[in-house]
Amino acid sequence: MNSIETSELTKKFDGITAVDGLSIQVKEGEVFGILGPNGAGKTTTLSMLCTILKPTSGTATVNGFDIIDRPHDVRRSIGIVFQDPSLDNRLTGSDNLHIHAALYGVDDRIAEERIEKLVKLVGLEDRINHLVKTYSGGMRRRLEIARGLVHTPRVLFLDEPTLGLDPQTRSKVWEYIDSVRKSERITVVLTTHYMEEAESLCDRVAIVDNGRIAALDSPHELTKKTGSEVVTLTMADSSRAGEFKTIPTVTNVKSPSEGVVMLSVQDSAAAVPKIMRRALELGMEVKTLDVQKVTLNEVFMHYVGREIREEEGKHSAKEMMKHRLQASGRI
């Protein structure tokens, strides 16, 4: 059974196509990641699925509810954790959770049981009655995850949930997200620019660029398709890097900067001697050679041609806020 289905979902702003014919299916209980550089359309896609924005064309259902015809049912059945902080700092953690439960019409007795369970799940028992303004960034993120689950949503949308957090705190938040998914049996849709986050958390990822899907599969299958290893050469002259494409064991050739050549290969032990032999035949001086296993970051660069920077994730958060204001008619 699919929690989310889209067909040719499209969104245009003043003639500019932000999302271009998106067709995906997200399985129930799956962690589905959306990766893309700034302006790729991932934030706009989330905005449409959460009914913040109406699509220009195409269709989509979330938990079986059409996002156009039944937006209120969609909203009642989902949880959202925005990248921008949205907690009330003047209230306690407990107050924030109880107000959210009341807004969704959760029975008081059920709310108490749910909140107690979720507070333990995200490890905030000792601080839940303290003012949120005294919380660290990681504690606030954990509280927002708990709040997004109070009304028992069937799908949880996470927009850059760990952006700006230190590596140790990010790792802890990942643990909470994974434990929440398993214990609550929900579907998670995650946007992130941290490749290691997507690689460790997601069952499948969609790499999007210019509003279209460039690749969609499990992290393992995507790295397998791209090549199991990357041979990186530094050379005096990389202008003839394309010559390496004729080597049968080389599946892809990239030259991200002058003097640097990255070759995707399936078996480096077999490929390296052939690479060096070809370089010698062509009179190409190789200064250094390094072999690494392919990561999702190399896969992303293969399809998009560049890395994602943290600044792009922050910009995406600003885009989401703009969409929310547009939907409310405030801008």
NUZAKOL-906170 format. One record per residue (C-alpha): residue in three letters; chain; x, y, z. Coordinates in nm, 3 decimals, padded with zeros to 5 digits. Layout:
N
PT,ALA,A,X,Y,Z
...
END
This chain:
331
PT,MET,A,00.000,00.000,00.000
PT,ASN,A,00.125,00.350,-00.085
PT,SER,A,00.103,00.640,00.161
PT,ILE,A,00.175,00.897,-00.110
PT,GLU,A,00.110,00.892,-00.483
PT,THR,A,00.173,01.176,-00.728
PT,SER,A,00.111,01.190,-01.100
PT,GLU,A,00.264,01.463,-01.317
PT,LEU,A,00.258,01.701,-01.018
PT,THR,A,00.361,02.046,-01.139
PT,LYS,A,00.401,02.389,-00.983
PT,LYS,A,00.483,02.713,-01.164
PT,PHE,A,00.561,03.056,-01.021
PT,ASP,A,00.526,03.348,-01.264
PT,GLY,A,00.610,03.125,-01.558
PT,ILE,A,00.899,02.951,-01.381
PT,THR,A,00.851,02.576,-01.331
PT,ALA,A,00.959,02.479,-00.979
PT,VAL,A,00.825,02.122,-00.993
PT,ASP,A,00.797,01.963,-01.336
PT,GLY,A,00.575,01.656,-01.377
PT,LEU,A,00.670,01.477,-01.054
PT,SER,A,00.544,01.117,-01.037
PT,ILE,A,00.637,00.916,-00.729
PT,GLN,A,00.497,00.648,-00.502
PT,VAL,A,00.596,00.631,-00.135
PT,LYS,A,00.523,00.301,00.037
PT,GLU,A,00.356,00.277,00.376
PT,GLY,A,00.617,00.262,00.653
PT,GLU,A,00.897,00.377,00.423
PT,VAL,A,01.155,00.647,00.492
PT,PHE,A,01.168,00.839,00.166
PT,GLY,A,01.434,01.102,00.111
PT,ILE,A,01.424,01.396,-00.131
PT,LEU,A,01.767,01.532,-00.221
PT,GLY,A,01.846,01.828,-00.441
PT,PRO,A,02.040,02.153,-00.471
PT,ASN,A,01.886,02.491,-00.400
PT,GLY,A,01.600,02.558,-00.639
PT,ALA,A,01.554,02.191,-00.729
PT,GLY,A,01.188,02.189,-00.620
PT,LYS,A,01.204,01.974,-00.307
PT,THR,A,01.061,02.237,-00.071
PT,THR,A,00.785,02.320,-00.319
PT,THR,A,00.705,01.949,-00.345
PT,LEU,A,00.666,01.921,00.033
PT,SER,A,00.453,02.236,00.037
PT,MET,A,00.210,02.082,-00.212
PT,LEU,A,00.194,01.747,-00.033
PT,CYS,A,00.124,01.927,00.296
PT,THR,A,-00.147,02.137,00.122
PT,ILE,A,00.042,02.463,00.188
PT,LEU,A,00.056,02.524,-00.188
PT,LYS,A,-00.189,02.421,-00.460
PT,PRO,A,-00.032,02.256,-00.765
PT,THR,A,-00.057,02.417,-01.106
PT,SER,A,-00.142,02.080,-01.258
PT,GLY,A,-00.119,01.710,-01.187
PT,THR,A,-00.259,01.509,-00.897
PT,ALA,A,-00.145,01.377,-00.561
PT,THR,A,-00.290,01.179,-00.274
PT,VAL,A,-00.160,01.154,00.082
PT,ASN,A,-00.299,00.871,00.296
PT,GLY,A,-00.560,00.820,00.026
PT,PHE,A,-00.683,01.182,00.042
PT,ASP,A,-00.660,01.408,-00.261
PT,ILE,A,-00.456,01.718,-00.177
PT,ILE,A,-00.698,01.942,-00.373
PT,ASP,A,-01.037,01.791,-00.292
PT,ARG,A,-00.969,01.688,00.070
PT,PRO,A,-00.696,01.914,00.211
PT,HIS,A,-00.836,01.910,00.566
PT,ASP,A,-00.826,01.531,00.575
PT,VAL,A,-00.467,01.542,00.451
PT,ARG,A,-00.368,01.787,00.726
PT,ARG,A,-00.534,01.582,00.997
PT,SER,A,-00.345,01.271,00.887
PT,ILE,A,00.007,01.417,00.866
PT,GLY,A,00.269,01.560,01.098
PT,ILE,A,00.515,01.830,00.992
PT,VAL,A,00.851,01.934,01.135
PT,PHE,A,00.962,02.249,00.955
PT,GLN,A,01.326,02.347,00.935
PT,ASP,A,01.238,02.689,01.077
PT,PRO,A,01.178,02.676,01.457
PT,SER,A,00.805,02.688,01.530
PT,LEU,A,00.785,02.624,01.906
PT,ASP,A,00.659,02.884,02.154
PT,ASN,A,00.968,02.972,02.358
PT,ARG,A,00.760,03.135,02.632
PT,LEU,A,00.589,02.807,02.715
PT,THR,A,00.721,02.482,02.856
PT,GLY,A,00.780,02.177,02.642
PT,SER,A,00.474,02.018,02.800
PT,ASP,A,00.259,02.322,02.719
PT,ASN,A,00.364,02.310,02.354
PT,LEU,A,00.266,01.944,02.327
PT,HIS,A,-00.069,01.985,02.504
PT,ILE,A,-00.169,02.286,02.292
PT,HIS,A,-00.087,02.093,01.973
PT,ALA,A,-00.297,01.798,02.093
PT,ALA,A,-00.589,02.031,02.170
PT,LEU,A,-00.567,02.195,01.826
PT,TYR,A,-00.603,01.852,01.666
PT,GLY,A,-00.893,01.756,01.893
PT,VAL,A,-00.712,01.474,02.071
PT,ASP,A,-00.904,01.353,02.377
PT,ASP,A,-00.740,01.476,02.701
PT,ARG,A,-00.685,01.128,02.844
PT,ILE,A,-00.539,00.995,02.520
PT,ALA,A,-00.325,01.309,02.486
PT,GLU,A,-00.173,01.254,02.832
PT,GLU,A,-00.081,00.896,02.745
PT,ARG,A,00.061,00.993,02.407
PT,ILE,A,00.264,01.284,02.544
PT,GLU,A,00.412,01.074,02.823
PT,LYS,A,00.516,00.808,02.574
PT,LEU,A,00.662,01.053,02.322
PT,VAL,A,00.854,01.251,02.584
PT,LYS,A,01.027,00.929,02.690
PT,LEU,A,01.086,00.834,02.329
PT,VAL,A,01.277,01.157,02.256
PT,GLY,A,01.451,01.162,02.595
PT,LEU,A,01.309,01.486,02.738
PT,GLU,A,01.164,01.358,03.067
PT,ASP,A,01.391,01.579,03.282
PT,ARG,A,01.325,01.900,03.086
PT,ILE,A,00.968,01.873,02.962
PT,ASN,A,00.836,02.117,03.228
PT,HIS,A,01.107,02.377,03.161
PT,LEU,A,01.061,02.676,02.932
PT,VAL,A,01.153,02.601,02.571
PT,LYS,A,01.378,02.909,02.560
PT,THR,A,01.615,02.721,02.792
PT,TYR,A,01.643,02.425,02.550
PT,SER,A,01.943,02.357,02.329
PT,GLY,A,01.898,02.333,01.951
PT,GLY,A,01.897,01.954,01.963
PT,MET,A,01.639,01.945,02.243
PT,ARG,A,01.410,02.177,02.050
PT,ARG,A,01.435,01.959,01.741
PT,ARG,A,01.348,01.650,01.946
PT,LEU,A,01.050,01.832,02.099
PT,GLU,A,00.930,01.934,01.752
PT,ILE,A,00.948,01.571,01.638
PT,ALA,A,00.743,01.467,01.942
PT,ARG,A,00.491,01.745,01.876
PT,GLY,A,00.452,01.634,01.515
PT,LEU,A,00.348,01.288,01.641
PT,VAL,A,00.104,01.382,01.920
PT,HIS,A,-00.203,01.342,01.698
PT,THR,A,-00.082,01.003,01.564
PT,PRO,A,-00.017,01.102,01.201
PT,ARG,A,00.026,00.834,00.939
PT,VAL,A,00.289,01.037,00.750
PT,LEU,A,00.557,01.257,00.907
PT,PHE,A,00.717,01.525,00.687
PT,LEU,A,01.062,01.643,00.798
PT,ASP,A,01.212,01.945,00.622
PT,GLU,A,01.587,01.963,00.690
PT,PRO,A,01.536,01.830,01.047
PT,THR,A,01.903,01.852,01.148
PT,LEU,A,02.020,02.160,00.957
PT,GLY,A,02.271,02.363,01.161
PT,LEU,A,02.310,02.104,01.439
PT,ASP,A,02.651,01.975,01.540
PT,PRO,A,02.744,01.621,01.423
PT,GLN,A,02.687,01.461,01.765
PT,THR,A,02.341,01.615,01.804
PT,ARG,A,02.254,01.526,01.442
PT,SER,A,02.342,01.165,01.515
PT,LYS,A,02.113,01.164,01.820
PT,VAL,A,01.825,01.315,01.623
PT,TRP,A,01.873,01.046,01.355
PT,GLU,A,01.840,00.781,01.625
PT,TYR,A,01.515,00.936,01.748
PT,ILE,A,01.371,00.960,01.396
PT,ASP,A,01.452,00.595,01.329
PT,SER,A,01.310,00.478,01.662
PT,VAL,A,00.995,00.687,01.612
PT,ARG,A,00.942,00.542,01.265
PT,LYS,A,00.970,00.187,01.397
PT,SER,A,00.767,00.231,01.716
PT,GLU,A,00.492,00.443,01.560
PT,ARG,A,00.483,00.253,01.228
PT,ILE,A,00.459,00.567,01.021
PT,THR,A,00.582,00.681,00.683
PT,VAL,A,00.857,00.945,00.688
PT,VAL,A,00.931,01.187,00.405
PT,LEU,A,01.261,01.362,00.461
PT,THR,A,01.437,01.645,00.282
PT,THR,A,01.803,01.687,00.366
PT,HIS,A,02.130,01.807,00.220
PT,TYR,A,02.336,01.578,00.445
PT,MET,A,02.425,01.279,00.227
PT,GLU,A,02.522,01.056,00.520
PT,GLU,A,02.181,01.130,00.675
PT,ALA,A,01.996,01.010,00.366
PT,GLU,A,02.227,00.711,00.327
PT,SER,A,02.174,00.585,00.682
PT,LEU,A,01.804,00.671,00.727
PT,CYS,A,01.629,00.635,00.392
PT,ASP,A,01.490,00.321,00.231
PT,ARG,A,01.479,00.511,-00.100
PT,VAL,A,01.587,00.853,-00.217
PT,ALA,A,01.480,01.073,-00.506
PT,ILE,A,01.749,01.302,-00.644
PT,VAL,A,01.576,01.604,-00.795
PT,ASP,A,01.717,01.883,-01.008
PT,ASN,A,01.538,02.159,-01.198
PT,GLY,A,01.204,02.026,-01.076
PT,ARG,A,01.253,01.678,-01.222
PT,ILE,A,01.366,01.344,-01.079
PT,ALA,A,01.720,01.267,-01.192
PT,ALA,A,01.737,00.932,-01.009
PT,LEU,A,01.521,00.730,-00.769
PT,ASP,A,01.619,00.411,-00.587
PT,SER,A,01.764,00.281,-00.262
PT,PRO,A,02.099,00.436,-00.162
PT,HIS,A,02.262,00.096,-00.216
PT,GLU,A,02.125,00.053,-00.568
PT,LEU,A,02.212,00.410,-00.665
PT,THR,A,02.575,00.367,-00.559
PT,LYS,A,02.584,00.030,-00.733
PT,LYS,A,02.456,00.181,-01.059
PT,THR,A,02.704,00.468,-01.043
PT,GLY,A,03.002,00.244,-00.971
PT,SER,A,03.118,00.073,-00.655
PT,GLU,A,03.441,00.275,-00.626
PT,VAL,A,03.588,00.608,-00.736
PT,VAL,A,03.946,00.649,-00.856
PT,THR,A,04.056,01.011,-00.816
PT,LEU,A,04.358,01.132,-01.011
PT,THR,A,04.543,01.461,-00.978
PT,MET,A,04.717,01.542,-01.304
PT,ALA,A,04.934,01.810,-01.458
PT,ASP,A,04.675,01.842,-01.735
PT,SER,A,04.319,01.702,-01.717
PT,SER,A,04.197,01.838,-02.051
PT,ARG,A,04.200,01.490,-02.207
PT,ALA,A,04.015,01.318,-01.920
PT,GLY,A,03.750,01.194,-02.164
PT,GLU,A,04.004,00.945,-02.302
PT,PHE,A,03.953,00.730,-01.992
PT,LYS,A,03.594,00.655,-02.103
PT,THR,A,03.726,00.398,-02.350
PT,ILE,A,03.845,00.173,-02.065
PT,PRO,A,03.577,-00.101,-02.024
PT,THR,A,03.589,-00.103,-01.641
PT,VAL,A,03.535,00.275,-01.618
PT,THR,A,03.163,00.360,-01.596
PT,ASN,A,03.183,00.737,-01.558
PT,VAL,A,03.435,01.021,-01.589
PT,LYS,A,03.414,01.357,-01.411
PT,SER,A,03.660,01.646,-01.393
PT,PRO,A,03.517,01.869,-01.116
PT,SER,A,03.815,02.106,-01.126
PT,GLU,A,04.131,02.169,-01.326
PT,GLY,A,04.382,01.889,-01.275
PT,VAL,A,04.137,01.656,-01.097
PT,VAL,A,03.974,01.354,-01.264
PT,MET,A,03.722,01.122,-01.094
PT,LEU,A,03.662,00.780,-01.252
PT,SER,A,03.375,00.555,-01.139
PT,VAL,A,03.473,00.188,-01.157
PT,GLN,A,03.326,-00.144,-01.048
PT,ASP,A,03.657,-00.307,-00.948
PT,SER,A,03.949,-00.077,-00.864
PT,ALA,A,04.202,-00.364,-00.844
PT,ALA,A,04.134,-00.445,-01.210
PT,ALA,A,04.080,-00.085,-01.322
PT,VAL,A,04.382,00.096,-01.176
PT,PRO,A,04.650,-00.082,-01.389
PT,LYS,A,04.445,-00.010,-01.703
PT,ILE,A,04.400,00.354,-01.602
PT,MET,A,04.771,00.402,-01.543
PT,ARG,A,04.855,00.223,-01.870
PT,ARG,A,04.618,00.451,-02.064
PT,ALA,A,04.765,00.762,-01.898
PT,LEU,A,05.116,00.647,-01.993
PT,GLU,A,05.010,00.580,-02.354
PT,LEU,A,04.864,00.930,-02.382
PT,GLY,A,05.160,01.097,-02.210
PT,MET,A,04.941,01.219,-01.923
PT,GLU,A,05.133,01.277,-01.600
PT,VAL,A,04.954,01.136,-01.293
PT,LYS,A,05.069,01.307,-00.972
PT,THR,A,04.851,01.121,-00.721
PT,LEU,A,04.593,00.840,-00.725
PT,ASP,A,04.332,00.767,-00.459
PT,VAL,A,04.064,00.496,-00.440
PT,GLN,A,03.744,00.533,-00.237
PT,LYS,A,03.415,00.349,-00.208
PT,VAL,A,03.127,00.534,-00.372
PT,THR,A,02.905,00.726,-00.130
PT,LEU,A,02.570,00.891,-00.193
PT,ASN,A,02.756,01.220,-00.228
PT,GLU,A,02.941,01.087,-00.535
PT,VAL,A,02.608,00.960,-00.671
PT,PHE,A,02.456,01.305,-00.622
PT,MET,A,02.747,01.471,-00.801
PT,HIS,A,02.712,01.217,-01.082
PT,TYR,A,02.349,01.315,-01.148
PT,VAL,A,02.352,01.684,-01.053
PT,GLY,A,02.712,01.783,-01.116
PT,ARG,A,02.777,01.957,-00.784
PT,GLU,A,02.757,01.914,-00.409
PT,ILE,A,02.489,02.059,-00.179
PT,ARG,A,02.611,02.323,00.062
PT,GLU,A,02.461,02.401,00.402
PT,GLU,A,02.372,02.753,00.288
PT,GLU,A,02.138,02.601,00.030
PT,GLY,A,01.948,02.416,00.301
PT,LYS,A,01.905,02.741,00.495
PT,HIS,A,01.778,02.909,00.179
PT,SER,A,01.527,02.627,00.131
PT,ALA,A,01.392,02.696,00.480
PT,LYS,A,01.334,03.058,00.379
PT,GLU,A,01.149,02.935,00.068
PT,MET,A,00.922,02.718,00.284
PT,MET,A,00.839,03.015,00.507
PT,LYS,A,00.761,03.223,00.197
PT,HIS,A,00.526,02.950,00.072
PT,ARG,A,00.349,02.939,00.409
PT,LEU,A,00.297,03.316,00.405
PT,GLN,A,00.173,03.302,00.044
PT,ALA,A,-00.078,03.030,00.134
PT,SER,A,-00.210,03.237,00.426
PT,GLY,A,-00.249,03.543,00.205
PT,ARG,A,-00.005,03.749,00.412
PT,ILE,A,00.221,03.816,00.111
END
